[in-house]
Amino acid sequence: MAAGQPRPPAFRQPPVTAKTNLMADGQTVQDVTVTAAGALCWRSRRGQLEVLLIHRPRYDDWSWPKGKLDDGETNPECAAREVQEEINVKVQLGIPLPSIRYPVASGMKEVHYWAAKLDKETPRPDGSEVDQFRWCTPDEAAKLLTSPSDREPLEALVDAHRRDELDTYPFVVVRHAKARPRSSWARPEGERPLAATGQRQALAVCRLLSAWEPKRIVSSPWTRCMQTITPYANFRNQRIRTVDAITEHSAHRNPKKARAAIKAQLDKRKSTAVCTHRPVLPQVIKVLSAHASEEVAAKLPGKDPYLKPGAAIVCQVSNKHPGRIVSIELYDAFDD
C-alpha cells in the first residue's frame, strides 16, 4: 500500500489478552500478550542447506528476522515486512513453521514463523536493529542461536528440507468478499457487486496476498469475484485470467468441469491466486484434498460454508514433487 494510505481492516486473528490459565500441576501460564512474526530465510548452495542469522546489537544476540505486529496487521504480513525492514530483502513466504512462546515483561510473547527462500538476493542489514548477518549450516545455526527456543522452527525447516518439501510455491483460494444481498438485487446474478463491507475486505485480501505474492491471478468472471481480486491485481500490475467453469452456475451444471479447471491451474506449477464462490468450494476442496496427504488434507474446511466471504486457503505446493500440497493455512475474514 502507498505511504500514508489508510490501512484497511485486517483478517481475523486471536485477541491479545492478559489472562492467566491454571495448569493441572497448579502452575500458571499466561496467555499471549505480545504477538510477533518473522521468517527463517534459507538457500541451497551446492546441495547444502544454509540459513540466515541476524545479529541485533541492542540485545547482542543471534536470532531470526522478526518483529511485533503493527496495528491492523496479520501475522504473514508482519513476517514479510519485518524481513524487508531488517535486511532489506523482499520475501515471499513459504511453508509455515512452528511458533514459539516465551515470557516477557508484559506476560507471554508468541512469535509466528515461516520459511522464506532467498536465491540471488543479498541481505543488507539496516545497521540499527540489525548490524550483522551470517549464512550458516543448520548445525552452525543451532550453536549460534542465543535463544534455545529458536531452534524449534529450525528443526522443522531442516526436516522439511529432508523430505523435499521446503522448496514450494503458493496456491491460494479466495472466496469472494461480502456481496450485496441477493434479495435486493434484481439484475443478472453475475453482475451482483460487493457490499461496502466486501469492498473493505477486498483491500484486506490484497494485503494478505502480498505476503505470498502469487504471480498468476485467476477468477470467476462474475462481478463480485472480480471486485474482490482486482485490488491485488492492480497492486501487482497483472491481468486477471477469468475461468467460466468456476462461476456458480457453471459449477452447479458441471461440477466435474469445475474440478478440472482448478486442477488445470495446479498443473501449471506456478504461484497462483484463485477467486471463486461458496457453492464452488466443495469442488475446489476435492481437488486440493486429492493433492495432499491425509494429514495435510485434514486442515481443509470440511463443511458449508467452508470459507466466510473474503477468507482464504493458502496452500504450499512442492517444487520437487509436482502437484503435492505440503501445507495448508486458513485465514478468516473480518466482518463489520
Phi, psi and omega in degrees: 000149182292150180301136179084352180285134181302140180278122179291163179304149185268168169293156183293141173221159181301139180294148176271122183232173180235028180283165179235133180255146179263127179272168183300328183271009178092349178284156179250145178232121181284143172291167183292128176248342179228130178243135179223170180207154180196194184215149169262103180281137184220162174207168177240127179235112181054042177082356182261127177289133175231146179236156185257121173255149176241152176250128179253113183297330181299324181252351185050053181227163174251128184205195177260153174300128182193168177184171182283153180291140168283163178302132177075012184257144175271165180302312180298319178300317180298316181301313181294319181295317182296321177298315181296320181289324186274327181233009175058041175229130176273124183244157169250126185292147177250225183292147174287146179242165181301138173277160180234155177230144174203154184287142173229179185302324184272355181146247182235135178253136176241131180241125179262137184234150171228157168281151178212115182281130171247123183259284181255357183291144178249116178299142176226093182305148183289345176090340180254295177290323181232126181246347179215157169220161181210126170276132180208165177289161177303322179296318177296319180297318180301327179281326184279329183305129182288318181265123179302329182294337179290350180282339183296310176295331177297316180298321178294321178296316179297320180296318178296324178295320178297326182271005185059038181240017180267323181275106188222172171225156184273144170229111189245132176248127181242130168278136182305153182291177186296124182259167174299146182300142177301324184295338182256012185238119184255353182270180181306140184301325181293347180260000182295123187268180176287149170282175179300318176299318180298325178295323177288323176298324180298324176292323176293322176300316179301313181297317181296312181298333182295343176287338179246336179048057174301138187274325178268137179237119185235142183208153161300142181285354181294149191304315186293328175288315180299320179291331179290319187265346182299319178303322178290320178299320177293320178299320181272351184056048181232154179277157178260127176270123181264145181229111183297330185294344182252021167281164179302309185295316182295317181293327178292318181288324185217077181299328179297321179292325177296316178297319180296325180293320178292317179299323179298324177291319177297321183292344179286345176056045177227150178298130191216144168241131181239128178247127183213196189249160178305313181296344180271342186301323177303323179289320177299314184293326176299319179292313181298318180298322180291342182256011182230159174292165180301320181295316180289317181298334180297343180276351177287148176297141189248356181212159180300135013269011176067300174226147171283163178305130179084359181275168188218148168252123180250113178255145169249127185249133184293135172282332182279332180237090187310128176085353182275117177277124186252347176206152179222132175233145178244136178233115181279155182262154173287162176211118179258000000 
